[in-house]
Amino acid sequence: MRIVVLQSDIATDAPPDERDTLLQAEAIVQTLRSSGHTVAKHTFPQTAEALSALLEATGADLIFNVVESVEGSGFRAAEAIALFEQSGVVYTGNASGPMAVTCDKLLTKRRLAAAGLPTPDWAAPPDWQGLSDSQTYIVKSAREDASLGLDDGAVCTGRARIAARADFCAGSHGGDWFAERYVDGREFNIALLEVRGRPVILPIAEMRFEAWPSDKPKIVGYAAKWDEQSHAATHTVRDFTWTQHEPALAAQLEDLSRQVWALFDLNGYARVDFRVDAAGAPTILEINPNPCLEAGAGFAAAARQADLSYAALIEHIVAAARTPG
């Protein structure tokens, strides 16, 4: 096939979470070429006219979408997909509708709650309705991912501290911020891959917090993801062996993940993140409609556990590519 890999418009001085998109795109390009495809790589053209010209110049059969942000905004990634749909070209991953909804964390949580699926309680400014002064919360971006603004200070108690943290993050990073009840428990990442029109759940990873200081919140924050030399990065360990001893919990997480896939009409591939509390009750933290596809990242690691090579994973994503309409 003739494939165009489209990546985000990343500045040379961008932070590591944004530059990671460039590594993904290059890995996908090399893998597709090794599989016999003719591949070109381009930065996402932000107008219908520019996209049309690119598709005509390359004769592309398909767009492999690695656009995780537009002008630095992850929430605007759906705009790129909307242009793909307008152009009529086949593209990988989720449609613009599911992308826009799941990138809006408050809307996602409202959808989950309305469907009866478990998600931690939350509150948002300006009135912080429902906030409990006796509960501990984690302050999160409402529309950005990659653990933006997540460090130990994000976990706090009391309306004044929570509001101050949200104001600080809005001033530092921009955008809207909200508070979600902090679940002090185990964390799981579920990778879903569309195969022949149905979601296949890859082996489930538990993110273990090993040799973790007792006074440090158990979160996979920004440092854990993007500062490879940090304590958080070296002591959060991906483990796939737990399912052998807890099949009932694994089955419960799988069932909830399938319900999420159906509820949000997901396509291609996605990841669902869970916390499980001390009583063994799972709650859905987030839905990632475009998880990292770098060969060393969690999605590819889950694929390897299922005996899927990186090349085979990329080919499955190509095979599941959707035609607009």
GUPALO-732529 format. One record per residue (C-alpha): residue number from 1; residue in one letter; x, y, z. Coordinates in steps of 0.02 Angstrom, whole numbers, plus 32768, in hexadecimal, padded with zeros to 4 digits. Last residue first. Layout:
BEGIN
+-----+------+------+------+------+
! seq ! type !   px !   py !   pz !
+-----+------+------+------+------+
! NUM !    A !    X !    Y !    Z !
...
+-----+------+------+------+------+
//
This chain:
BEGIN
+-----+------+------+------+------+
! seq ! type !   px !   py !   pz !
+-----+------+------+------+------+
! 325 !    G ! 7C4E ! 8169 ! 813D !
! 324 !    P ! 7D0A ! 817F ! 8142 !
! 323 !    T ! 7D69 ! 80DD ! 811B !
! 322 !    R ! 7DB4 ! 808F ! 81B6 !
! 321 !    A ! 7E5E ! 8040 ! 81D1 !
! 320 !    A ! 7E51 ! 7F95 ! 8225 !
! 319 !    A ! 7ECF ! 7F45 ! 81AE !
! 318 !    V ! 7F4A ! 7FD3 ! 81CD !
! 317 !    I ! 7F3C ! 7FB9 ! 828A !
! 316 !    H ! 7F57 ! 7EFE ! 8273 !
! 315 !    E ! 7FF0 ! 7F23 ! 8207 !
! 314 !    I ! 8039 ! 7F91 ! 8291 !
! 313 !    L ! 8023 ! 7F05 ! 8310 !
! 312 !    A ! 8071 ! 7E86 ! 8299 !
! 311 !    A ! 810A ! 7EF5 ! 8282 !
! 310 !    Y ! 811B ! 7F0A ! 833E !
! 309 !    S ! 8114 ! 7E4F ! 8353 !
! 308 !    L ! 8076 ! 7E00 ! 8397 !
! 307 !    D ! 8098 ! 7D6E ! 840C !
! 306 !    A ! 800C ! 7DA6 ! 8482 !
! 305 !    Q ! 808E ! 7DE3 ! 8500 !
! 304 !    R ! 80DC ! 7E40 ! 846E !
! 303 !    A ! 8038 ! 7E9C ! 8453 !
! 302 !    A ! 8036 ! 7ED4 ! 8509 !
! 301 !    A ! 80E6 ! 7F1C ! 84F4 !
! 300 !    A ! 80AE ! 7F74 ! 8454 !
! 299 !    F ! 8024 ! 7FCA ! 84B5 !
! 298 !    G ! 8095 ! 7FF2 ! 8548 !
! 297 !    A ! 811F ! 804D ! 84ED !
! 296 !    G ! 81C4 ! 800A ! 84AA !
! 295 !    A ! 818E ! 7FFA ! 83F4 !
! 294 !    E ! 813E ! 80A7 ! 83F3 !
! 293 !    L ! 8083 ! 809A ! 83D9 !
! 292 !    C ! 804D ! 8115 ! 8461 !
! 291 !    P ! 7F94 ! 810E ! 8485 !
! 290 !    N ! 7F19 ! 8164 ! 840F !
! 289 !    P ! 7E68 ! 8151 ! 8456 !
! 288 !    N ! 7EA3 ! 8155 ! 850C !
! 287 !    I ! 7E12 ! 8134 ! 8582 !
! 286 !    E ! 7E2B ! 816D ! 8634 !
! 285 !    L ! 7E15 ! 813E ! 86EA !
! 284 !    I ! 7D9B ! 80AE ! 86E6 !
! 283 !    T ! 7D7A ! 8066 ! 8793 !
! 282 !    P ! 7D9A ! 7FB4 ! 87CD !
! 281 !    A ! 7D60 ! 7F6F ! 8876 !
! 280 !    G ! 7DDB ! 7EFA ! 88CB !
! 279 !    A ! 7DB7 ! 7F36 ! 897C !
! 278 !    A ! 7E60 ! 7F8D ! 8984 !
! 277 !    D ! 7E36 ! 7FF1 ! 88E8 !
! 276 !    V ! 7E51 ! 7FC3 ! 8831 !
! 275 !    R ! 7E84 ! 8052 ! 87BE !
! 274 !    F ! 7E66 ! 8044 ! 8705 !
! 273 !    D ! 7EAB ! 8087 ! 8661 !
! 272 !    V ! 7E59 ! 805E ! 85BA !
! 271 !    R ! 7EC3 ! 805B ! 851C !
! 270 !    A ! 7E8F ! 806B ! 8467 !
! 269 !    Y ! 7EA1 ! 8019 ! 83BD !
! 268 !    G ! 7E4C ! 8014 ! 8314 !
! 267 !    N ! 7D9F ! 8054 ! 833E !
! 266 !    L ! 7D3D ! 8093 ! 83D5 !
! 265 !    D ! 7C80 ! 80A8 ! 83D9 !
! 264 !    F ! 7C86 ! 80FF ! 8483 !
! 263 !    L ! 7C0D ! 8088 ! 84DA !
! 262 !    A ! 7C4B ! 7FEF ! 8478 !
! 261 !    W ! 7D02 ! 8004 ! 84A5 !
! 260 !    V ! 7CD5 ! 8030 ! 8559 !
! 259 !    Q ! 7C6C ! 7F93 ! 8569 !
! 258 !    R ! 7CFC ! 7F2D ! 8525 !
! 257 !    S ! 7D6F ! 7F7B ! 85A7 !
! 256 !    L ! 7CF4 ! 7F53 ! 8633 !
! 255 !    D ! 7CEF ! 7E9D ! 8600 !
! 254 !    E ! 7DAC ! 7E91 ! 85F5 !
! 253 !    L ! 7DC2 ! 7EE1 ! 86A0 !
! 252 !    Q ! 7D47 ! 7E65 ! 86ED !
! 251 !    A ! 7D9B ! 7DD1 ! 8698 !
! 250 !    A ! 7E45 ! 7E08 ! 86DB !
! 249 !    L ! 7DFB ! 7E19 ! 878A !
! 248 !    A ! 7DB7 ! 7D68 ! 8780 !
! 247 !    P ! 7E5A ! 7D23 ! 873A !
! 246 !    E ! 7EC1 ! 7D60 ! 87CE !
! 245 !    H ! 7F59 ! 7CEE ! 87E1 !
! 244 !    Q ! 7F89 ! 7CD6 ! 872A !
! 243 !    T ! 7F4E ! 7D87 ! 8706 !
! 242 !    W ! 7FDD ! 7DCE ! 876F !
! 241 !    T ! 8064 ! 7D9B ! 86F3 !
! 240 !    F ! 8059 ! 7E33 ! 8680 !
! 239 !    D ! 80BE ! 7EAF ! 86E8 !
! 238 !    R ! 80F5 ! 7F5E ! 86B4 !
! 237 !    V ! 8169 ! 7FAB ! 8735 !
! 236 !    T ! 815E ! 8059 ! 8780 !
! 235 !    H ! 81FF ! 8066 ! 87E4 !
! 234 !    T ! 8279 ! 80A2 ! 875F !
! 233 !    A ! 8205 ! 8129 ! 871E !
! 232 !    A ! 81CE ! 816B ! 87C8 !
! 231 !    H ! 8282 ! 816D ! 8808 !
! 230 !    S ! 82B1 ! 81DC ! 8775 !
! 229 !    Q ! 8331 ! 81AE ! 86F1 !
! 228 !    E ! 82B3 ! 818F ! 8666 !
! 227 !    D ! 825D ! 8236 ! 867D !
! 226 !    W ! 81C7 ! 822A ! 8607 !
! 225 !    K ! 8149 ! 81AD ! 8646 !
! 224 !    A ! 8171 ! 819F ! 8700 !
! 223 !    A ! 819C ! 8259 ! 8704 !
! 222 !    Y ! 80F2 ! 828A ! 86C0 !
! 221 !    G ! 8091 ! 8222 ! 873B !
! 220 !    V ! 8069 ! 816A ! 874C !
! 219 !    I ! 801C ! 8182 ! 87F7 !
! 218 !    K ! 8035 ! 812E ! 889F !
! 217 !    P ! 803F ! 81C5 ! 8911 !
! 216 !    K ! 80E5 ! 81D1 ! 8970 !
! 215 !    D ! 80E0 ! 81C6 ! 8A2F !
! 214 !    S ! 8101 ! 810B ! 8A34 !
! 213 !    P ! 8195 ! 8119 ! 89BF !
! 212 !    W ! 8183 ! 809D ! 892E !
! 211 !    A ! 81F7 ! 8008 ! 8929 !
! 210 !    E ! 8190 ! 7FCB ! 8894 !
! 209 !    F ! 80F4 ! 8024 ! 8853 !
! 208 !    R ! 80AD ! 7FA0 ! 87DE !
! 207 !    M ! 8058 ! 7FCF ! 873D !
! 206 !    E ! 7FEA ! 7F39 ! 8716 !
! 205 !    A ! 7FE8 ! 7F08 ! 8660 !
! 204 !    I ! 7F5B ! 7EA9 ! 860F !
! 203 !    P ! 7F7E ! 7E30 ! 8581 !
! 202 !    L ! 7F2B ! 7E74 ! 84E2 !
! 201 !    I ! 7E6F ! 7E89 ! 84DA !
! 200 !    V ! 7E2E ! 7E6B ! 842B !
! 199 !    P ! 7DAC ! 7EE6 ! 83EE !
! 198 !    R ! 7D43 ! 7EA9 ! 835B !
! 197 !    G ! 7D3E ! 7EDA ! 82A3 !
! 196 !    R ! 7DB7 ! 7E58 ! 8262 !
! 195 !    V ! 7E36 ! 7E84 ! 82E9 !
! 194 !    E ! 7E25 ! 7F29 ! 8347 !
! 193 !    L ! 7EA9 ! 7F3A ! 83CF !
! 192 !    L ! 7E83 ! 7F61 ! 8485 !
! 191 !    A ! 7F0D ! 7F86 ! 8504 !
! 190 !    I ! 7EDA ! 7F80 ! 85BB !
! 189 !    N ! 7F49 ! 7FE0 ! 8636 !
! 188 !    F ! 7F38 ! 7FB6 ! 86EF !
! 187 !    E ! 7F5C ! 8017 ! 878F !
! 186 !    R ! 7F50 ! 7FD5 ! 8841 !
! 185 !    G ! 7F0C ! 803A ! 88D3 !
! 184 !    D ! 7EFB ! 80E4 ! 8922 !
! 183 !    V ! 7E6A ! 8123 ! 88B9 !
! 182 !    Y ! 7E74 ! 81E1 ! 88B4 !
! 181 !    R ! 7DCA ! 8230 ! 8898 !
! 180 !    E ! 7DD6 ! 829B ! 87FC !
! 179 !    A ! 7DF2 ! 8356 ! 87FF !
! 178 !    F ! 7DE5 ! 83C5 ! 8765 !
! 177 !    W ! 7E54 ! 842E ! 86F5 !
! 176 !    D ! 7E31 ! 8499 ! 865B !
! 175 !    G ! 7EB4 ! 84DA ! 85E1 !
! 174 !    G ! 7F5B ! 852D ! 85FC !
! 173 !    H ! 7FFB ! 84D8 ! 8635 !
! 172 !    S ! 8042 ! 8544 ! 86C0 !
! 171 !    G ! 7FAF ! 85B7 ! 86E2 !
! 170 !    A ! 7F2F ! 852B ! 86D1 !
! 169 !    C ! 7F9E ! 84BE ! 873D !
! 168 !    F ! 7FA9 ! 8541 ! 87C7 !
! 167 !    D ! 7EED ! 8562 ! 87C2 !
! 166 !    A ! 7EC8 ! 84A7 ! 87D0 !
! 165 !    R ! 7F42 ! 8498 ! 8861 !
! 164 !    A ! 7EF3 ! 852C ! 88BB !
! 163 !    A ! 7E45 ! 84E3 ! 88A3 !
! 162 !    I ! 7E7F ! 843C ! 88EB !
! 161 !    R ! 7ED8 ! 848E ! 897D !
! 160 !    A ! 7E40 ! 84F8 ! 89AA !
! 159 !    R ! 7DC3 ! 846C ! 8993 !
! 158 !    G ! 7E1E ! 83F1 ! 8A03 !
! 157 !    T ! 7E90 ! 835E ! 89DB !
! 156 !    C ! 7F1F ! 834E ! 895F !
! 155 !    V ! 7F70 ! 82E1 ! 88DB !
! 154 !    A ! 7FB2 ! 8351 ! 884F !
! 153 !    G ! 8046 ! 8382 ! 88BC !
! 152 !    D ! 8092 ! 82D6 ! 88A2 !
! 151 !    D ! 80A0 ! 82F5 ! 87E7 !
! 150 !    L ! 8026 ! 82F8 ! 8757 !
! 149 !    G ! 802A ! 839B ! 86F6 !
! 148 !    L ! 801A ! 8346 ! 864C !
! 147 !    S ! 800D ! 828A ! 8664 !
! 146 !    A ! 801B ! 826C ! 85A8 !
! 145 !    D ! 7F66 ! 82AA ! 8598 !
! 144 !    E ! 7F10 ! 8351 ! 857C !
! 143 !    R ! 7E58 ! 837F ! 8584 !
! 142 !    A ! 7E1B ! 838A ! 8638 !
! 141 !    S ! 7EC9 ! 8396 ! 8682 !
! 140 !    K ! 7ED3 ! 8340 ! 8729 !
! 139 !    V ! 7ECB ! 8366 ! 87E3 !
! 138 !    I ! 7ED0 ! 82C7 ! 884B !
! 137 !    Y ! 7E58 ! 82BE ! 88DD !
! 136 !    T ! 7E5A ! 8289 ! 8993 !
! 135 !    Q ! 7DB1 ! 8284 ! 89E8 !
! 134 !    S ! 7D7D ! 82D8 ! 8A8B !
! 133 !    D ! 7D5A ! 8382 ! 8A3C !
! 132 !    S ! 7CE1 ! 8330 ! 89C4 !
! 131 !    L ! 7CC8 ! 8384 ! 891A !
! 130 !    G ! 7C19 ! 836A ! 88D7 !
! 129 !    Q ! 7C10 ! 8411 ! 887D !
! 128 !    W ! 7CBC ! 8460 ! 8864 !
! 127 !    D ! 7C64 ! 8508 ! 8845 !
! 126 !    P ! 7CDE ! 854F ! 87C3 !
! 125 !    P ! 7D20 ! 84D0 ! 87AA !
! 124 !    A ! 7D12 ! 8414 ! 8796 !
! 123 !    A ! 7CEA ! 837F ! 8805 !
! 122 !    W ! 7D06 ! 82C5 ! 87F4 !
! 121 !    D ! 7CCF ! 821B ! 8832 !
! 120 !    P ! 7D38 ! 8189 ! 87F5 !
! 119 !    T ! 7CF7 ! 8125 ! 8760 !
! 118 !    P ! 7C8E ! 8087 ! 8761 !
! 117 !    L ! 7C1E ! 8067 ! 86CA !
! 116 !    G ! 7B64 ! 8087 ! 86E2 !
! 115 !    A ! 7B4C ! 80CD ! 8633 !
! 114 !    A ! 7B2A ! 817B ! 8676 !
! 113 !    A ! 7BC9 ! 8170 ! 86DF !
! 112 !    L ! 7C33 ! 8142 ! 8649 !
! 111 !    R ! 7BE8 ! 81CC ! 85DD !
! 110 !    R ! 7C03 ! 824D ! 8667 !
! 109 !    K ! 7CB6 ! 8211 ! 867C !
! 108 !    T ! 7CD8 ! 8223 ! 85C2 !
! 107 !    L ! 7C8C ! 82D2 ! 85BF !
! 106 !    L ! 7CFF ! 8302 ! 864E !
! 105 !    K ! 7D97 ! 82B3 ! 85FB !
! 104 !    D ! 7D81 ! 8307 ! 8552 !
! 103 !    C ! 7DFD ! 82A5 ! 84E8 !
! 102 !    T ! 7D81 ! 8214 ! 84ED !
! 101 !    V ! 7CF8 ! 827D ! 849B !
! 100 !    A ! 7D62 ! 82CC ! 8412 !
!  99 !    M ! 7DB3 ! 8226 ! 83E2 !
!  98 !    P ! 7D0D ! 81C9 ! 83E2 !
!  97 !    G ! 7CC7 ! 8249 ! 8367 !
!  96 !    S ! 7D63 ! 825F ! 82FB !
!  95 !    A ! 7D6F ! 81A6 ! 82D1 !
!  94 !    N ! 7DEE ! 8137 ! 8327 !
!  93 !    G ! 7E89 ! 80E8 ! 82DF !
!  92 !    T ! 7ECC ! 80D9 ! 8230 !
!  91 !    Y ! 7E95 ! 813B ! 8197 !
!  90 !    V ! 7E3D ! 811E ! 80F0 !
!  89 !    V ! 7E2A ! 81C0 ! 808C !
!  88 !    G ! 7D81 ! 8214 ! 8071 !
!  87 !    S ! 7DC9 ! 82C3 ! 807F !
!  86 !    Q ! 7D46 ! 82FA ! 80FE !
!  85 !    E ! 7D6B ! 8262 ! 8168 !
!  84 !    F ! 7E25 ! 8287 ! 8167 !
!  83 !    L ! 7DFD ! 833C ! 8194 !
!  82 !    A ! 7D94 ! 8302 ! 8228 !
!  81 !    I ! 7E26 ! 8294 ! 825B !
!  80 !    A ! 7E99 ! 832B ! 8266 !
!  79 !    E ! 7E1A ! 838C ! 82CC !
!  78 !    A ! 7E0C ! 82FB ! 8347 !
!  77 !    A ! 7EC0 ! 831D ! 837B !
!  76 !    R ! 7E83 ! 83C5 ! 83C0 !
!  75 !    F ! 7E79 ! 8382 ! 8472 !
!  74 !    G ! 7F32 ! 835A ! 846C !
!  73 !    S ! 7F5B ! 8412 ! 8456 !
!  72 !    G ! 800D ! 843F ! 8424 !
!  71 !    E ! 7FE0 ! 8490 ! 837E !
!  70 !    V ! 7F7C ! 83F5 ! 8352 !
!  69 !    S ! 7F9C ! 835C ! 83BE !
!  68 !    E ! 7FAD ! 82A0 ! 83B6 !
!  67 !    V ! 7FB8 ! 8295 ! 82F9 !
!  66 !    V ! 8000 ! 81E7 ! 82DE !
!  65 !    N ! 7F7D ! 81B4 ! 825D !
!  64 !    F ! 7FB1 ! 8136 ! 81D9 !
!  63 !    I ! 7F5D ! 8181 ! 8142 !
!  62 !    L ! 7F2B ! 8108 ! 80B9 !
!  61 !    D ! 7F2D ! 80EB ! 7FFD !
!  60 !    A ! 7FA2 ! 817E ! 7FE3 !
!  59 !    G ! 7FC3 ! 81BF ! 7F34 !
!  58 !    T ! 8051 ! 8226 ! 7F80 !
!  57 !    A ! 8031 ! 82C9 ! 7F24 !
!  56 !    E ! 7F75 ! 82B4 ! 7F25 !
!  55 !    L ! 7F6F ! 828E ! 7FDE !
!  54 !    L ! 7FDF ! 8323 ! 8004 !
!  53 !    A ! 7F76 ! 8399 ! 7F9A !
!  52 !    S ! 7ED6 ! 835F ! 7FEE !
!  51 !    L ! 7F25 ! 8379 ! 809A !
!  50 !    A ! 7F5B ! 8429 ! 806B !
!  49 !    E ! 7EAE ! 8455 ! 802B !
!  48 !    A ! 7E56 ! 840B ! 80C2 !
!  47 !    T ! 7EC2 ! 8473 ! 8135 !
!  46 !    Q ! 7F36 ! 8448 ! 81C5 !
!  45 !    P ! 7FB8 ! 83E1 ! 816A !
!  44 !    F ! 7FF3 ! 835C ! 81E5 !
!  43 !    T ! 80AF ! 834C ! 81DF !
!  42 !    H ! 80E6 ! 82D0 ! 815B !
!  41 !    K ! 812B ! 8221 ! 8148 !
!  40 !    A ! 8128 ! 81BE ! 80A5 !
!  39 !    V ! 8118 ! 8102 ! 8097 !
!  38 !    T ! 8116 ! 8083 ! 800B !
!  37 !    H ! 80E7 ! 7FE0 ! 8062 !
!  36 !    G ! 8152 ! 7F43 ! 8061 !
!  35 !    S ! 814C ! 7F0D ! 8117 !
!  34 !    S ! 81F7 ! 7F5D ! 8137 !
!  33 !    R ! 81AC ! 8000 ! 80F8 !
!  32 !    L ! 811D ! 7FF3 ! 8174 !
!  31 !    T ! 8197 ! 7FD4 ! 8202 !
!  30 !    Q ! 8208 ! 8065 ! 81D3 !
!  29 !    V ! 8176 ! 80DE ! 81C8 !
!  28 !    I ! 8129 ! 809F ! 826C !
!  27 !    A ! 81CD ! 80B8 ! 82C9 !
!  26 !    E ! 81DF ! 8167 ! 827E !
!  25 !    A ! 812F ! 8198 ! 82B2 !
!  24 !    Q ! 8143 ! 8157 ! 8362 !
!  23 !    L ! 81E8 ! 81B3 ! 837B !
!  22 !    L ! 8198 ! 8254 ! 833D !
!  21 !    T ! 8107 ! 823F ! 83B4 !
!  20 !    D ! 8183 ! 822F ! 8443 !
!  19 !    R ! 81B2 ! 82E4 ! 8423 !
!  18 !    E ! 810D ! 8316 ! 8474 !
!  17 !    D ! 812A ! 82B9 ! 8517 !
!  16 !    P ! 81E0 ! 82F3 ! 8515 !
!  15 !    P ! 81B6 ! 83AD ! 851B !
!  14 !    A ! 81BB ! 8411 ! 8478 !
!  13 !    D ! 8257 ! 8476 ! 844C !
!  12 !    T ! 825C ! 843A ! 8397 !
!  11 !    A ! 81A2 ! 845B ! 8384 !
!  10 !    I ! 812F ! 83C9 ! 835C !
!   9 !    D ! 80A9 ! 83D8 ! 82D7 !
!   8 !    S ! 805C ! 832E ! 82F4 !
!   7 !    Q ! 807D ! 8298 ! 8284 !
!   6 !    L ! 8031 ! 8256 ! 81E3 !
!   5 !    V ! 806F ! 81B1 ! 819E !
!   4 !    V ! 803E ! 81AB ! 80E6 !
!   3 !    I ! 8025 ! 80FC ! 80A0 !
!   2 !    R ! 802E ! 80B7 ! 7FF1 !
!   1 !    M ! 8000 ! 8000 ! 8000 !
+-----+------+------+------+------+
//
